[in-house]
Amino acid sequence: MGAILDITEMLKEPEGMVAALVVITGGYFFVKWVFAEPEEEE
């Protein structure tokens, strides 16, 4: 529960919003990369 409160406090700061956006974007591309169809290699 304390971690959630720390995150909400961090999001009130402009740097916190930028950091959250970077983490969310990185997570999105990581998941997209993990679930991507493997390319056929010859």
C-alpha positions in Angstrom: 0.0 0.0 0.0 2.9 2.4 0.8 4.3 1.9 -2.7 1.0 2.9 -4.3 1.0 6.1 -2.2 4.6 6.9 -3.2 3.7 6.5 -6.9 0.7 8.8 -6.6 2.8 11.4 -4.9 5.5 11.0 -7.6 2.9 11.6 -10.3 2.0 15.0 -8.9 5.5 16.2 -9.9 6.3 17.0 -13.6 9.4 14.8 -13.5 7.3 12.0 -12.1 4.9 12.2 -15.0 7.7 12.1 -17.5 9.3 9.1 -15.7 5.9 7.3 -15.6 5.5 7.9 -19.3 8.9 6.5 -20.1 8.3 3.4 -18.0 4.9 2.8 -19.6 6.3 3.3 -23.1 9.2 0.9 -22.4 6.8 -1.7 -21.0 4.5 -1.4 -24.0 7.4 -1.9 -26.5 8.8 -4.8 -24.4 5.4 -6.6 -24.4 5.0 -5.9 -28.1 8.5 -7.4 -28.7 7.8 -10.4 -26.5 4.5 -11.3 -28.2 5.7 -10.5 -31.8 5.5 -13.3 -34.3 9.0 -14.7 -34.9 10.4 -13.9 -38.3 11.2 -16.7 -40.6 14.9 -17.1 -40.9 16.6 -19.1 -43.6 
